[in-house]
Amino acid sequence: MPKQSKEPCKKEACDIQACLSKNNFLPQKCRRVIELLQSCCEKCEYNSTHCGSVSDLLKQKPK
């Protein structure tokens, strides 16, 4: 049985950083990867240090 990572959403958080870097740090251009992080955080019940900032990123999404 695979051991669960201590930081289950690290990959998604890194993907967001890469996307933001490529897109002038505009969260609206990285909506898909932000949503992937949110989904990961929901699955792990926010038991990852990388989930702390997802709510701030989601607030910046265009309506």
C-alpha positions as a LaTeX table, in Angstrom:
\begin{tabular}{lrrr}
\hline
Residue & $x$ (\AA) & $y$ (\AA) & $z$ (\AA) \\
\hline
Met1 & 0.00 & 0.00 & 0.00 \\
Pro2 & 1.50 & 3.38 & $-0.99$ \\
Lys3 & 2.41 & 5.63 & 1.90 \\
Gln4 & 0.47 & 8.89 & 1.90 \\
Ser5 & 2.63 & 11.97 & 1.51 \\
Lys6 & 2.93 & 14.34 & 4.46 \\
Glu7 & 2.18 & 17.11 & 1.96 \\
Pro8 & $-0.47$ & 15.65 & $-0.33$ \\
Cys9 & $-1.03$ & 18.87 & $-2.32$ \\
Lys10 & 2.58 & 19.90 & $-2.86$ \\
Lys11 & 2.51 & 19.14 & $-6.60$ \\
Glu12 & $-0.60$ & 21.28 & $-7.14$ \\
Ala13 & 0.90 & 24.15 & $-5.14$ \\
Cys14 & 4.09 & 23.98 & $-7.21$ \\
Asp15 & 2.01 & 23.93 & $-10.41$ \\
Ile16 & 0.31 & 27.15 & $-9.29$ \\
Gln17 & 3.66 & 28.81 & $-8.62$ \\
Ala18 & 4.89 & 27.83 & $-12.08$ \\
Cys19 & 1.69 & 29.07 & $-13.72$ \\
Leu20 & 1.74 & 32.36 & $-11.85$ \\
Ser21 & 5.39 & 32.92 & $-12.78$ \\
Lys22 & 4.61 & 32.37 & $-16.46$ \\
Asn23 & 1.54 & 34.61 & $-16.36$ \\
Asn24 & 2.75 & 37.77 & $-14.61$ \\
Phe25 & 1.29 & 36.58 & $-11.30$ \\
Leu26 & $-2.29$ & 36.96 & $-12.51$ \\
Pro27 & $-4.38$ & 34.33 & $-10.68$ \\
Gln28 & $-7.21$ & 34.59 & $-13.21$ \\
Lys29 & $-4.88$ & 33.06 & $-15.82$ \\
Cys30 & $-4.23$ & 30.06 & $-13.56$ \\
Arg31 & $-7.79$ & 29.22 & $-12.63$ \\
Arg32 & $-7.54$ & 25.57 & $-13.65$ \\
Val33 & $-4.48$ & 24.82 & $-11.50$ \\
Ile34 & $-5.99$ & 26.76 & $-8.58$ \\
Glu35 & $-9.11$ & 24.61 & $-8.87$ \\
Leu36 & $-6.93$ & 21.48 & $-8.89$ \\
Leu37 & $-5.33$ & 22.60 & $-5.63$ \\
Gln38 & $-8.76$ & 23.27 & $-4.14$ \\
Ser39 & $-9.89$ & 19.80 & $-5.16$ \\
Cys40 & $-6.77$ & 18.24 & $-3.62$ \\
Cys41 & $-7.32$ & 20.16 & $-0.40$ \\
Glu42 & $-10.90$ & 18.99 & $-0.21$ \\
Lys43 & $-9.81$ & 15.36 & $-0.72$ \\
Cys44 & $-7.20$ & 15.53 & 2.05 \\
Glu45 & $-9.54$ & 17.56 & 4.30 \\
Tyr46 & $-7.13$ & 20.52 & 4.19 \\
Asn47 & $-4.43$ & 18.48 & 5.97 \\
Ser48 & $-1.63$ & 20.04 & 3.94 \\
Thr49 & 0.30 & 23.23 & 4.60 \\
His50 & $-0.27$ & 24.06 & 0.93 \\
Cys51 & $-4.01$ & 24.45 & 1.51 \\
Gly52 & $-3.73$ & 27.56 & 3.67 \\
Ser53 & $-3.51$ & 29.97 & 0.75 \\
Val54 & $-6.05$ & 28.36 & $-1.56$ \\
Ser55 & $-8.95$ & 30.40 & $-0.15$ \\
Asp56 & $-7.12$ & 33.66 & $-0.89$ \\
Leu57 & $-6.42$ & 32.53 & $-4.46$ \\
Leu58 & $-10.05$ & 31.55 & $-4.97$ \\
Lys59 & $-11.22$ & 34.98 & $-3.83$ \\
Gln60 & $-9.22$ & 36.47 & $-6.72$ \\
Lys61 & $-10.97$ & 34.40 & $-9.38$ \\
Pro62 & $-13.13$ & 36.47 & $-11.74$ \\
Lys63 & $-16.85$ & 36.07 & $-11.19$ \\
\hline
\end{tabular}
